[in-house]
Amino acid sequence: MPADQFENLEAVSIYCPRCRQAMPVRKRLLLVLLDRELYEYLCARCGTSVAKKNEPFRPKPFGGPKTGPGLIR
C-alpha cells in the first residue's frame, strides 16, 4: 500500500482527556507558513486541544476582481 494514500485524512473524532471519551472535533487554522499550514483539533464539547496537524500549503486560486451588474468599478 502506498503511504501517500493516507496523506489527506481528516479526523472526525479524537479521544479527549478532559471528557474521557472519543469526541467530535473541530479543525482550527493556527499558522500559515511559506510551505505548510498548522492546524489544531479541538474537542467540540469542551474546547480542549486534542491534536495538531501539518498540511502542505496550497495557495487558493485567485479569480481576479469580480465585475457584474451592481458592482462599481
Beta strands, then each sheet from edge to edge (+ up, - down):
strand 1: 13-16
strand 2: 21-32
strand 3: 36-43
strand 4: 49-56
sheet 1: 1+ 2- 3+ 4-
end
